[in-house]
Amino acid sequence: MKYFILVLIAGFGCTALAANQQVPETPQQLLQQILQQQQQQQTINKQREARFLKEKAQQAKLLAEAKAALAQAQTENEKLQQTFDEQAETLITLKQTLKQRSGHLGELFGQVRQLANDVQTTLQQSLITAQYPERIAQLRSLSETKQLPTTQELRQLWYELQREMTASGEIVSFSAPVIRAGGQSETEQVTRVGSFNVVTNQGYLRYVPEGPLQLLASQPSASTLDRLNDWLQAKTTVAPLTIDPTQGDVLNILQQQPTWIERWQQGGVVGMIIGVLGVIGMLLGIGRLLQLMFIQRNVKQQLSQPTVPQQDNPLGRVLAVYQQQQARNLEQLELCLDEAIMHEVPKLERWQGTVKLLAGVAPLMGLLGTVTGMIVTFQTITLFGTGDPKLMAAGISQALITTVLGLIAAIPLLFLHTAISSRSKALIQVLDKQAAGLLAQQFIQDHSATTTQREA
């Protein structure tokens, strides 16, 4: 039983052996193997103890060095703490001394900062800053500083105020970067007219605070630009020039005003239809008016030569019918002339109905655009309310623009229709008058012939 317990203990003791060791077969081998393992373990323990003793001395040395460094750091900390306390007391003393010596200068300091801030805001919007951009940084540093201003800084503030007043009455040329309408930035020679405008040979420029000058995308009228070019090229000391006394506000408003094409596009689909109808009506009316003027000229020439009928005018063609049918009796001749005149009337009244129709449809289309624009406006009010008037601007603009377009298209078309109708009626009256005269002449000839025959 004891032998079995010993074998079991030895078995449990050998479970940590490597897998490649040979398993003992007898108790003697097991005992021998255990003894060998104990000897190896003792050897390893001795090596560990020796290494530990060796490292212990090194660790003791490091500990001593760390304690020395800690003591030195504590000493330095005490010195620094003492210096900090002394400097804090000195700072408190200096602040009290500064407060006593400054007296009312603190209030002056606040006034200077407030003035510098106000001047900075004013000069930042001034057109003269485009020539002197560095002064904004100087004023900003003065308004943001926490120290009392020096005499030089106060003089600089006074100088900027004086320079602003002096430069507002000067006309100066200088070089500055200019952004063109396409986005290209180039350094050009520009001319500043007081504090009102900055101009160049390309037109008027726009000043953007803390930014480069920009060429206005929409320039004033051609006459204004011509006057500007004449002024830039003038060799005399006095020359006319158009300026913006609001320092660019009027020019900015002019930029926002839409052109005629943009206004036409604001009318939407209805506005485009009105424009197309108006153009078609004008082309038809003007073309027909020119034709009637040409026909009227030929008719006048035909009146000067009634015996030689020409085929290039309605009167000549009626006269040709008269000469061909002159042998007929009076009633037949009258019917032939009426037929010839009725054949010419549709040619003289051609396109009158179309022009009249377009003149009547244009204002109706404008009314349609007005109704659709108001529908859009009320829909916008239903969705977004009346808080922002800009949301309703599109519908109201469409309603008004289409009304204007309809009237613009209808008024000249009515005048054209009246001119065409009056000229065509005048030509028809000439034909009727000449036909009546020919019939009267034929009647007189027939009556004279009959009377002669009776007398004979």
C-alpha positions in Angstrom: 0.0 0.0 0.0 2.9 2.4 0.9 4.6 1.5 -2.3 1.4 2.3 -4.3 1.1 5.7 -2.6 4.8 6.5 -3.3 4.3 5.6 -6.9 1.2 7.8 -7.1 3.0 10.8 -5.6 5.9 10.3 -7.9 3.5 10.2 -10.8 1.9 13.5 -9.8 5.4 15.0 -9.4 6.4 14.0 -12.9 3.5 15.5 -14.6 5.5 18.7 -15.3 8.2 16.8 -17.2 8.7 17.4 -20.8 6.8 15.2 -23.2 10.0 13.9 -24.8 11.4 12.5 -21.5 11.2 8.8 -21.0 8.7 7.5 -18.6 10.3 5.4 -15.8 9.4 1.8 -15.6 10.6 0.9 -12.1 10.4 2.7 -8.8 14.2 2.9 -8.7 14.3 4.7 -12.0 11.5 7.0 -10.9 13.5 7.8 -7.7 16.6 8.4 -9.7 14.8 10.7 -12.0 13.4 12.7 -9.1 16.8 13.2 -7.6 18.2 14.4 -10.9 15.3 16.9 -11.2 15.9 18.2 -7.7 19.6 18.7 -8.4 18.8 20.6 -11.6 16.3 22.7 -9.7 18.8 23.5 -7.0 21.3 24.5 -9.7 18.8 26.9 -11.3 17.8 28.4 -7.9 21.5 29.1 -7.1 21.9 30.8 -10.4 18.8 32.9 -9.8 20.0 33.8 -6.3 23.4 34.9 -7.7 21.7 37.0 -10.4 19.3 38.5 -7.9 22.2 39.4 -5.5 24.0 41.0 -8.4 21.0 43.0 -9.5 20.2 43.9 -5.9 23.4 46.0 -5.6 22.5 47.7 -8.9 19.0 48.4 -7.8 20.3 49.8 -4.5 22.6 52.1 -6.4 19.7 53.3 -8.6 17.5 53.8 -5.5 20.2 55.9 -4.0 20.5 58.0 -7.1 16.7 58.5 -7.3 16.6 59.6 -3.7 19.4 62.1 -4.3 17.5 63.4 -7.4 14.3 63.7 -5.4 16.0 65.6 -2.7 17.6 67.9 -5.2 14.2 68.4 -6.9 12.5 69.1 -3.6 15.2 71.7 -2.8 14.7 73.3 -6.3 11.0 73.3 -5.8 11.3 75.0 -2.5 13.5 77.7 -4.1 11.1 78.1 -7.0 8.1 78.3 -4.7 9.9 80.9 -2.7 10.7 82.9 -5.9 7.1 82.5 -7.1 5.8 83.9 -3.8 8.2 86.8 -3.9 7.3 87.6 -7.5 3.6 87.3 -6.7 4.0 89.8 -3.9 6.0 92.0 -6.2 3.3 91.8 -8.9 0.6 92.8 -6.4 2.8 95.7 -5.3 3.4 96.8 -8.9 -0.3 96.6 -9.8 -1.1 98.8 -6.8 1.6 101.2 -7.8 0.3 101.2 -11.4 -3.2 101.8 -10.2 -2.0 104.7 -8.0 0.1 106.3 -10.7 -2.3 105.8 -13.6 -5.1 107.5 -11.8 -7.7 108.5 -14.4 -5.6 107.0 -17.3 -7.7 103.8 -17.1 -10.7 105.7 -18.2 -8.6 107.4 -21.0 -7.5 103.9 -22.0 -11.1 102.7 -22.4 -12.0 105.8 -24.4 -9.0 105.3 -26.7 -9.9 101.6 -27.3 -13.5 102.5 -28.0 -12.4 105.3 -30.4 -9.9 103.0 -32.1 -12.7 100.4 -32.6 -15.1 103.0 -34.0 -12.5 104.4 -36.3 -11.5 100.9 -37.5 -15.1 100.1 -38.4 -15.5 103.4 -40.2 -12.2 103.1 -42.1 -12.9 99.5 -42.9 -15.9 100.6 -45.0 -14.1 103.5 -46.5 -12.9 103.4 -50.1 -9.6 105.0 -49.1 -8.6 101.8 -47.4 -8.1 100.2 -50.8 -5.1 102.5 -51.1 -3.9 102.1 -47.5 -4.9 98.6 -46.4 -2.2 98.4 -43.7 -3.9 100.9 -41.4 -6.7 98.4 -40.5 -4.2 96.1 -38.8 -2.7 99.0 -36.8 -6.1 100.1 -35.6 -7.1 96.6 -34.8 -4.0 96.1 -32.6 -4.7 99.3 -30.8 -8.3 98.4 -30.1 -7.4 94.9 -28.9 -4.4 95.7 -26.7 -4.6 95.5 -22.9 -1.9 98.0 -22.2 -2.0 101.7 -22.0 -1.4 103.3 -25.4 1.9 104.9 -26.1 2.3 108.5 -27.4 3.3 107.1 -30.8 0.1 105.0 -30.9 -2.1 108.0 -30.0 -0.3 110.0 -32.7 -0.9 107.2 -35.2 -4.6 107.2 -34.4 -4.8 111.0 -34.9 -2.8 110.7 -38.1 -5.2 108.1 -39.6 -8.2 110.4 -38.8 -6.4 113.3 -40.5 -5.4 111.3 -43.5 -8.9 110.1 -44.0 -10.2 113.7 -44.1 -7.4 114.8 -46.4 -7.7 111.9 -48.8 -11.4 112.3 -49.1 -10.8 115.4 -51.2 -8.0 114.0 -53.4 -7.9 112.3 -56.8 -5.0 109.8 -56.7 -3.8 107.0 -59.0 -2.2 103.9 -57.5 -1.6 100.2 -58.3 -3.9 97.6 -56.8 -5.1 94.1 -57.5 -8.4 94.0 -59.5 -10.7 91.0 -60.0 -12.3 91.1 -63.4 -15.7 89.7 -64.2 -14.3 86.3 -65.2 -12.5 85.9 -61.9 -9.0 86.8 -63.1 -6.9 88.9 -60.6 -4.5 91.4 -62.1 -2.6 94.4 -60.7 -3.7 97.5 -62.6 -3.4 101.2 -62.3 -6.6 102.6 -60.8 -7.8 106.1 -59.9 -9.5 107.0 -56.7 -12.0 109.9 -56.8 -12.0 111.1 -53.2 -14.0 108.7 -51.0 -16.7 108.2 -53.7 -15.5 105.8 -56.5 -12.5 103.9 -57.8 -12.3 103.7 -61.5 -10.1 102.3 -64.3 -10.2 102.4 -68.1 -12.4 99.3 -68.0 -15.1 101.0 -65.9 -16.2 101.5 -62.3 -14.8 99.2 -59.5 -16.4 97.9 -56.4 -14.6 98.0 -53.0 -15.0 95.0 -50.7 -13.8 95.5 -47.1 -10.5 93.7 -46.5 -10.6 92.4 -50.1 -9.4 93.3 -53.5 -11.2 95.7 -55.8 -13.7 94.1 -58.2 -14.8 95.3 -61.6 -18.6 95.7 -61.7 -20.2 93.0 -63.7 -23.0 95.5 -64.7 -21.6 98.9 -65.6 -23.6 102.1 -65.9 -24.9 103.4 -69.2 -22.7 103.8 -72.3 -22.8 107.6 -72.0 -21.5 107.4 -68.4 -18.6 105.1 -69.5 -17.8 107.5 -72.4 -17.7 110.4 -70.0 -15.4 108.3 -67.7 -13.0 107.6 -70.6 -13.0 111.2 -71.6 -12.2 112.2 -68.0 -9.3 109.7 -67.7 -7.9 111.0 -71.0 -8.5 114.6 -70.3 -5.5 116.9 -70.3 -7.2 119.8 -68.6 -7.6 120.3 -64.9 -11.4 120.4 -65.0 -13.5 117.7 -66.8 -17.0 116.3 -66.2 -17.3 112.9 -64.4 -20.2 111.0 -63.0 -19.7 109.8 -59.5 -21.7 107.8 -56.9 -22.1 110.1 -53.8 -23.3 107.1 -51.8 -19.8 105.5 -52.0 -21.0 102.6 -54.2 -24.5 101.9 -52.9 -26.2 103.2 -56.1 -23.8 101.2 -58.3 -24.6 98.0 -56.3 -28.3 98.6 -56.7 -27.8 99.1 -60.4 -26.0 95.8 -60.5 -29.0 94.1 -58.9 -31.5 95.5 -61.4 -32.4 92.9 -64.0 -31.9 93.5 -67.7 -34.7 93.4 -70.3 -33.9 89.7 -71.1 -33.9 88.8 -67.4 -37.2 90.6 -66.9 -38.6 88.7 -69.9 -37.4 85.4 -68.3 -39.1 86.3 -65.1 -42.5 86.1 -66.9 -42.0 82.3 -67.2 -43.6 80.3 -70.0 -46.4 82.8 -70.5 -44.0 85.7 -70.9 -42.0 83.8 -73.4 -45.1 83.0 -75.5 -46.1 86.7 -75.3 -42.7 87.7 -76.5 -42.8 85.2 -79.4 -46.3 86.4 -80.5 -45.2 90.0 -80.3 -42.2 89.4 -82.4 -44.2 87.5 -85.0 -46.8 90.2 -85.1 -44.2 93.0 -85.4 -42.5 91.1 -88.3 -45.8 90.5 -90.1 -47.0 94.1 -89.5 -43.7 95.8 -90.5 -43.3 93.6 -93.5 -46.9 94.2 -94.6 -46.5 97.9 -94.1 -43.4 98.0 -96.2 -45.2 96.1 -99.0 -48.1 98.5 -98.9 -45.8 101.5 -99.1 -44.1 99.9 -102.1 -47.5 99.2 -103.7 -48.6 102.8 -103.0 -45.5 104.1 -104.7 -46.3 102.0 -107.8 -49.9 103.1 -107.8 -48.8 106.8 -107.7 -46.5 106.1 -110.7 -49.4 104.4 -112.5 -51.7 107.4 -111.8 -49.1 109.6 -113.7 -49.4 107.3 -116.7 -53.0 106.0 -116.8 -52.9 105.0 -120.5 -50.0 102.5 -120.0 -51.1 100.0 -117.5 -48.4 98.1 -115.5 -48.8 94.6 -113.9 -46.7 95.5 -110.8 -49.6 97.3 -109.1 -53.3 96.7 -108.5 -54.4 99.9 -110.4 -52.4 98.9 -113.5 -54.1 95.4 -113.5 -57.5 97.1 -113.2 -56.7 99.4 -116.0 -55.6 96.5 -118.1 -58.9 94.8 -117.5 -60.7 98.0 -118.6 -58.7 98.1 -121.8 -59.4 94.5 -122.5 -63.2 94.8 -121.8 -63.7 98.3 -123.2 -65.7 97.0 -126.1 -68.5 95.6 -123.8 -71.5 97.5 -122.8 -71.5 99.6 -119.6 -73.1 97.1 -117.3 -70.8 94.3 -118.4 -67.8 96.6 -118.1 -68.9 97.5 -114.6 -69.1 93.9 -113.6 -65.6 93.2 -115.0 -64.1 96.1 -113.1 -65.8 95.0 -109.8 -64.5 91.6 -110.3 -61.0 92.9 -110.9 -61.2 95.1 -107.8 -62.5 92.3 -105.7 -59.6 90.2 -106.9 -57.1 92.8 -105.7 -58.8 93.5 -102.3 -57.7 90.3 -100.5 -54.1 90.9 -101.6 -54.2 94.4 -100.1 -55.8 93.2 -96.9 -53.5 90.3 -96.4 -52.2 89.6 -92.8 -54.4 92.4 -91.3 -56.6 89.9 -89.5 -53.5 88.0 -88.1 -52.0 91.3 -86.8 -55.3 92.3 -85.2 -55.6 88.8 -83.6 -52.1 89.0 -82.1 -52.9 92.5 -80.8 -55.9 91.1 -79.0 -54.3 87.9 -77.8 -51.2 89.6 -76.3 -53.1 91.3 -73.4 -55.2 88.2 -72.8 -52.0 86.2 -72.4 -50.7 88.9 -70.0 -53.9 88.5 -68.0 -53.3 84.7 -68.0 -49.8 85.3 -66.7 -51.1 87.6 -64.0 -53.6 84.9 -62.8 -51.0 82.1 -62.8 -48.5 84.4 -61.0 -51.0 85.2 -58.2 -51.8 81.5 -57.9 -48.1 80.8 -57.3 -48.0 83.6 -54.8 -51.0 82.3 -52.8 -49.5 78.8 -52.9 -46.3 80.1 -51.4 -48.2 82.0 -48.7 -50.0 78.7 -47.9 -46.8 76.8 -47.6 -44.4 79.3 -45.9 -46.6 82.1 -44.6 -46.0 85.8 -45.1 -42.9 86.1 -42.9 -40.4 86.5 -45.8 -41.6 88.7 -48.7 -38.8 87.3 -50.9 -40.6 84.0 -51.1 -43.6 85.7 -52.8 -41.5 87.8 -55.1 -41.3 85.2 -57.9 -45.1 84.9 -58.3 -45.7 88.7 -58.0 -42.9 89.3 -60.5 -44.4 86.9 -62.9 -47.9 88.5 -62.5 -46.6 92.0 -63.2 -44.1 91.2 -65.9 -46.6 89.2 -68.0 -49.1 92.1 -67.8 -46.4 94.5 -68.9 -45.3 92.2 -71.7 -48.8 91.8 -72.9 -49.4 95.6 -73.1 -45.9 96.1 -74.7 -46.8 93.6 -77.4 -50.4 94.8 -77.9 -49.8 98.6 -78.2 -47.4 98.6 -81.2 -49.4 95.9 -82.9 -52.5 98.0 -82.6 -50.7 101.0 -84.2 -49.3 98.7 -86.9 -52.8 97.3 -87.6 -54.2 100.8 -87.9 -51.4 101.9 -90.2 -51.8 98.8 -92.4 -55.6 99.1 -92.5 -55.6 102.8 -93.4 -53.1 102.3 -96.2 -55.0 99.3 -97.6 -58.3 101.2 -97.4 -56.7 104.1 -99.1 -55.5 101.9 -102.0 -58.9 100.3 -102.3 -60.5 103.7 -102.4 -58.1 104.7 -105.2 -59.2 101.5 -107.1 -62.9 102.3 -106.6 -62.4 105.9 -107.6 -60.5 105.1 -110.7 -63.1 102.4 -111.6 -65.9 104.9 -111.2 -64.0 107.4 -113.3 -63.5 104.8 -116.0 -67.2 103.9 -116.0 -68.1 107.6 -116.1 -65.7 108.1 -119.0 -67.1 105.1 -120.8 -70.7 106.3 -120.2 -69.8 109.7 -121.6 -68.2 108.1 -124.7 -71.2 105.9 -125.3 -73.7 108.7 -124.8 -71.7 110.9 -127.2 -71.7 108.2 -129.8 -75.4 107.6 -129.4 -76.2 111.3 -129.7 -74.0 111.5 -132.8 -75.8 108.6 -134.4 -79.2 110.2 -133.6 -78.2 113.5 -135.1 -76.9 111.8 -138.2 
